[in-house]
Amino acid sequence: MTAHAPPESELPNALATIVGPQFLLTDAQSCSFYAQDVFTKDLPALAVAQPADTGELAALVKTTVAAGHAVIPRGGGMSYTSGYVPAGAGAVIIDMSRMDRVVEINAEDMYVTVECGCTWKALHEALQGTGLRTPYWGTLSGSKATVGGGLSQNSVFWGSGQYGSAVDSVIGLEVVLADGSIVKTGSGAQRNSTPFFRHFGPDLTGLFTCDTGALGFKAVATLRLIPELPARRFLAFDFKTAADALAAMSAVGRRGLAMECFGFDPFLQAQRMKRESLAKDVKALAGVMKSAGSVLGALKEGARIAAAGRGYMDDVDYSVQIIIEERNEAAAAALAAEVRVVGEQFNGREIENSIPKITRANPFGPVNNMLGPQGERWVPIHGLFPHSKIRAAYEAVEALFARHRAAMDSYDIGVGYLFATVSTNCFVLEPVFFWPDAMTEIHQRSLEPDHLARLQGFPEHLEARAAVTKIRDEMTALFTELGAVHLQIGKHYQYREGIRPENWQLIQAIKAAVDPRGCINPQSLGLE
């Protein structure tokens, strides 16, 4: 321990002097809640600190590291790979929620700067009325998920069909290192410049993204802006086989036809239909009508969706949902025509477009999908594949499920799939597990209270949870064998096992340079 480091018993007091006693949480409930993610509840934190700005963040990190304690960043808490779950006792968690300001919207130089505790929803709302947006503009959990979390984990959804993942839209960062120093990346690192461009020498912005908080604390992020695309089309198709659905989505993705292209297998589709209520449909319909752009358009859209109801999904097998955005109506219509040709080519039947329309009109809804329709526990696992490997990957996962079918049936474990394309070159395969088990504090504090009150809920079911864990671990190893890569690597995916030895040595050297004591989120990325 260095001479200026406070002993463990004094560390909370030292941190409280930085942020103020009201923003240093040491009660058992807070230390448990902030240390658990959607899937894992393990060791509690020693304390939870909530900085107001970059200066306080830097002081917290420096003081905690000097005391020899682990210090871990936490964004919106939507991880399911133990990204911020402490790997050992005595960790300090930094809750970034107070650092939520939109610092600058620069319409002339086309960038927006935010503190990294800002949610994707808050950023989206701040840009409304400007005619501008970020290329990638958030994940479905963006009402809680933060920009900093999205850049640490990397995330996909809104804008991903055209513009890739979250980190593809960031052009500069301010990062707090283990010693409390603050590094700027991109053109913002030039002494007399502003953060308008990502590349100025080696790409340090890239270095500090996708690290799941292992290399430093993202304090401020700058993302580029593009004009909003006002012309939209919504399409949906039913495919009778997974092979046809996957092939159609790959064709749409490779041609760059959709802003978002996503799909569901029959099981996950049924879960979503059971989970939502008529009241939720009415609220969502209000969002669709508001986004229609005119009173007449609103009435037409509302009447059409209300008339369609949910019955049209009864005989749908593998659904594919398409959202198109373009500068003008003619361009949007042309892309929609191309998508219809693709649908026909792969035996698709066009169906009502209520799902993509409602989803786009309500982009950041409540995170009630964190549990199943009766309160079942939920956890996904995913792999990112090239188009050429996606069908084989799907079939390999199906074979793995078949080997575990007896245990899954015994413990009432259900599995479904979410499919999505990312830009022209990537396909996301995301199996999703549901099983009867007790919810934890993160579910109780994240779901809407009225929704939570309607759930049946279940007692703790350790055997079912262990079975899910075993299957999930086997699938992680399978994905490594198949050459998959991952978002939100955290402490779950086999990054170290799957990466080439020369690359791993370089990652270790970088970690040693920026965090020589190994105190920043230990074991994230497999780093000690």
N, C-alpha and C positions, 0 to 999 in steps of 0.2 A: 504494500500500500504506500502511495506517495505521501509526502509530508503534509500536503494540503488537503488530502482526501478525508472526509468525515467518516468515522466508523459507522457500521451498519445501523446501529441504534439511532444515530444522529442524521442519517441520510434523509429520511422524510422531512425532518425539520429544515435541513439545508435546501431541499427542493421547494418547500413551502415558502421560504423567503424569496424565491425567484418568482413564483406565480401567484402567491397569496394563499393563505390557508384554505379559502373556499374552493380553490382550483387544484388542490392536492388531496386526492381521495385515498383514504387508508382503511375505510370500513370494509368488513368482510364481504358484504354484498357487492360493492363496487369492484373490489379486487377479484372477485370471482367472475362477475359479468363481463368486464372488459377483457378478461383473459380467455374467454371461450369463443369459438366460432360456430358456424352452422352445424358442424359435425362433431367437433371435439371439445370436451370440457375436461380439463386436467388440473394442472397446478395453478393456484391463484397468483396474482401479482403481489409484490411487496407494496406497491403504491401505483396510483394512476395520476399522472400530471397532465394538466390541460393548459398549454401555453397560449398566449394571446397574439404573439408575433414571432418573427424569426429570431429576434434577440433573446427572448425568453427560451425559445426552443434550443438555441445554441448553448445557453447557460445550463439548461437541464441536461443535455447530452454530455457536455464537458464534465459537470459535477458527478453524474452517475458513473461515467466511465472511470473517472479518477478514483472513485470509491470501489472500483472493481466489479460493479454490478452490470448485468445485462440490461440493455435499454432497447425497447421495441416500439416501432411506429404502429399506430392503429388508425385506420380510416373509418369507413362506415360499418365495418364489422360483417361484411357479406362474404368473407372467405369461407371455403370449406376444405382447405388443404393445410390447416394449422399455420398459416402464414405468420400470424402474430401471437399464436398460442405459446407461452413460455416453455422452453425446453428444460429449464431448471428452476430451482427455488430462488427467490430474492430478486426477481426481475422487476424493472420499472417500465410500465407501459405509458407511452406518450399518446394521449388521445388528441387528435388533430382538429377536433370539431370546432374549436373557437377560432382557428385560423381559416375563416370561411369567406373572406372578402374577395370580391371582384375588383382587382386593383386598377386595371386600365382596359378600356375598349378603344383601340386605336384603329378607326375606320380608314384613316389615310394610309397607314403602313400595313394594315390588314393583319393585326394580331390582337389577342386578348390575353391579359395576364391575370392570374388568380392565385390566391393562397391555396395550398394543397388540401386543406380541409373543406374546401368548397365542394358541394355535391354537384353532380352532373345536372340535376334538375335545376338547381339555383343558377348555374351558368347558363343553361338554356333559357330560363326566364329573364335573366339579365340582358340577353341578346335579342329578345323578342321586341319587335318594332324597329330594329336597326336595319333589317333587310340582310343581315349577316348571320352566319353560323360557323362553327368549327366543322371541318370535314367529317371526322368521327365525333359524335356528340353524345355518347353515353351508352351505358348498359341498361338493361331492363330494370335493374335494381337501383337506378340512378337517383331515386328519391332519398336513398341513404348512402349509396356508394359514392366515394369522393374522387375528385380528379387525381389526387396523389395516390390513392389506392389503385385507381385504374392504370396509372403509369408504373407503379411498382409491380402490380400483378400482370399487367397487360389485360385488356378486356376487349370484347367485341360486341357489337350489335348495330346500334344506330349509325348508319353511314358506312358500315363495314363492307357491304357488297361492292361499293365503288372505291372506298378510301382506306380500306384495311383496318388495322387495330388501333387502339388508343395511342400507342407510342408513335404511330405513323403521322400523327397530327401535331405532336409537340415539337417546338423549335428552340426551346431554351428552358433551363432549370436554375434554381438556386438550391444548393444542397448543403446541409450541415454535416460535417464529418465528425468522426469520433472525438477529436480534440477540440470541438467547438468552432473550428474554422468554417467559413462559408465560401463555397466554390460556385461560380457562375459558369454556365456552359453556353456554347454557340456564340453568336455575335455579341451577346450580352457580356461576354468575357473581355471584349475589346474595351480598353479603358475609356474611350470616348464614344462608344456606340450604344445602341439599344438592342433589345432582343428580337430583331426582325427576321433573322436567318439562322438556320440550325448549324450550318457547317462553317467552322473557322478553325482550321487545323484538325487534329484528331477529334472524332465524334464523341465528346465527353457526355453529351446528352444521352446518346445511346448507351453509354457505359452505366449510367445510373438509372436506366429504365429496365423493367423486367427482372429486377434484382430481388424482388419480394422483401425489400427493406434490409438487405444484408450488407449493403455498402455505405449507406448514408440515409439521412432524413431529407426527403424532398419537402422544401418549405414553400417555394413559389414556382409556378409553371407558366410558361407562355405557349399558347397554341395559335396556329395560323387561322385566319378567317377566309371564308369564301362567300360569294353571294348566295342567298337562299334560292332554292329552285322551286318556283311556285306551281309548275304544272305537274300533276300527279295522276297516276293510274294504279289501281289495285286489282290484283288477279289472284285466283285460288284454283287449285286443281286437285282432283282425286286420282290417285294411282292405285291399282290393285296389287302391285308388288313393290317391295322395297327396291328391287333392282331398277325398275322403271323410274321410281321417284328419285333415286340417287343419280341416275343417268341424266334425267331432265334437269336437276339442279346443277349438275356439273356443266351441262351445256349452257344454261343461263349464266352461270358464273364465269366460264371461260370467255363468253362474248361480252361480258360487262353490261348486261341488260338491266339489272335490278340494283336499286340502292340497298334493299334488304331482300334476301332470299332465304327462307327458313321453312322447316317442315317438321311434322310429328308422325310417329308411328301410331297404330290404332290404340295402344294402351295409354300412352301419354295424352293423346287426344281425348280419350274418355275421361281421364283424370281431370283434365282442364275443364271439360264440360260439367262434370259433377261438382267441381270445386266452386265455380262461380254461381252466383244467384241471379234471379230475375232483377232484383234491386240493383245489383252491380251492372247488369246490362243497361238499365235505364240511365244510370250515371254515365256509363261509357257512351251511350247514345247521345247524351248532351254534349260530350266532347266532340263527337263526329259532326253534329249539327253546327257547333260553334266554328269548326274548321272548314265548313263548306263554302264560306266566302260570300254568301248572299242569302237573303231570307228564302227565296224560291229554292235555291240549291239546298239549303238546310232542310226545308220541308220534304223535298224529294228524297234526300239521303235518309232522313229519319223514317219516312214511310217505308222505304225499301228494306232497311235493316229490320224494322219492327215486323214487317210482313214475313221476312225470311225466318225470323226466330232462330231456333236451334235445331229444328227438325231436319234441315237439309244435311246435317252432319251424321245422321243416324246410319247411313249406309256408306259412309266415307271410310276408306282404309288408310292409306298413306297420303296425308294432305301436304301440299306445298303452297306456301303463301308468298306472294310477290308484291313488293312496293317499288314503284318506278317514280323517279323525280327528275324533271328536266326544266330547261329554261322556258320552253314554250309548249303549247298544247300539241302542235304538230309533231314535235320531237317525241313527246311522251306517248302519243298515239302510235307512232312508228315502232317504238320499242315494245309497246304492248302487243302489237301485231306480230312481232318477232317471237315474243314469249309464247303466244298462242300456237305458233307453228311448232315450237319446241314441244309444247304440251302434247299436241297431236302426234308428233313424231314418236313420242315415248308412251303412247296409249293413255294419255291423261284425259280426264273429263273435267271441263271447266265447271266450277261450282260457285255458289254465292261468295262474294268477297268481303263478308262481314268481319272476319278475323283480322286481316291486314288493315282494313279501314279503321276498325275500333282501336287496334293496337297503335297505329300511327297517330290517331287523334288523342290518345291518352298515353303518351310515351313513358311516363314515369309514375305508374300507379303504385298502390301499396304493395308491400312485399309479402302478401298473404300466401304466395306460392311456396314459401319456405316450409310449409306443411302440406300434407295430403288433404283430400276433401273431408276426411273425418278426424283429422289431427295426426295422421301418420307422420312419422319422421321421413325426411327427404334428404337425399344427397346425390349430387351428380358426380360423374367422372368423365373426362374428355380426352380426346386425342385430335391433333391437327394433322391432316394427311394431304398429299397431293391427289389430284383427281384420279390419277392412274391406280391408286391403291385403295380408294375408299370402299369399293365393293368387297374386296378381299378382307379389309379390316372389319367391316360390318359382319361378314360371314364368320370370321374368327371369333368375334364377340358372341355371336349367336351360339357357336359351338361351345364356348366357355359356359354360357348360361345353361346349355343343355346338360353339361357335366354336373352342374350343381342343382339341377331341377328338383331332385328329391328334397334337399334341404330348403330350397326356396319355397316349395309347396308346404313343407312342414311348418315353416315359420311365417307363412303368409307374406313373403317378400315379393313385391311386384316390381317389374322393370319396364321402362319405356325408353324412347329415344327422342332427342332433339337433334335435328340436322340444320346446318347453316353453311353458307359459302362466305368466304372472306376474300375480297378483291377478285382477281381473275384466276388465282393460283392456289387457293387453299380451301379445304373442306373440313368442317368441324363435325366430328362424330361424338355425341354426348349421351351415353347411357345414363339413366336416372333411376335411382332406387327409392322405393317406398316400403316401409315396414312398420308394424305396430310397436311403439316404444314411447317412453315418456318424453315430453318436450322439456326444454331447459329454459333458463332465464332469457337467453337471447331470442327465443321464439316469443316468449310472453311479453317482452318489451319491444319487439319489432313489428308484430302483426297488429292490425287494427283491433281495438278492444271489442267492437261489436262482432267482428268475424271470429275472434278468439272465443267469445262467449258461446258461439253456436257449435263449436267443435266438440265432438264426443271425447276425444283424448284417449290415452292408453296408459296403463301402468308400465313401469320400467321392464324392458324385455332384453336382458343382457345376452341371452343365447341368440336372438335374432340379430342384435347389433354385432355380435362377434361373427356371425355368418356373413353379414353385409361387409364387414371389414375384411374378412378373408377373401371374398370374391373380388372386392375392390382392389385389394393388394395384388391378387393374381392378374387382374386386368391391367394394372399399372405395369407389371412385368411384361405382359403380352404386348402392350403398346410400345414398350421399349424395343422388343424384338421386331416389331413391325415397322420401326423407324419413325414413330410418331414424335411430335414435339408438343409442348404444352404451354398454356397460359397459367397464371398463378401457381408456379411451381411449389412455392412454400416449403414445407417440410414433408411433403407426401410423394411427389413425382420423382422418378429416378434420374435426376439430372446428372449426378456424379457417375452413376453406373452407365448412363447412356452416352456420355460425352467422350470424345477422344482424349487420351492421356495428356497430350501436349496442350490441349485447350484447358483441361482441368488444372494443370500446373500454372498456366497463365492466370486463371481465375483466382487460384490460391495466392499468387503473388500480388494481384491487385487488392485482394482482401487484406493482406498483410500490410500493404502500403497505406490504405485508407483507414484501417481499423486494426492496428498492431496488437492490441490486447484481446481482440476477438469478442468485444462486448456488444457490438451492434447485431441484434437479432440472431444469436448463436443458433446454428444448425439449419438456418434458412439456406436454401440451395444445396444443402448437404455440407456446408462449411462449418468447421468447429469454431 
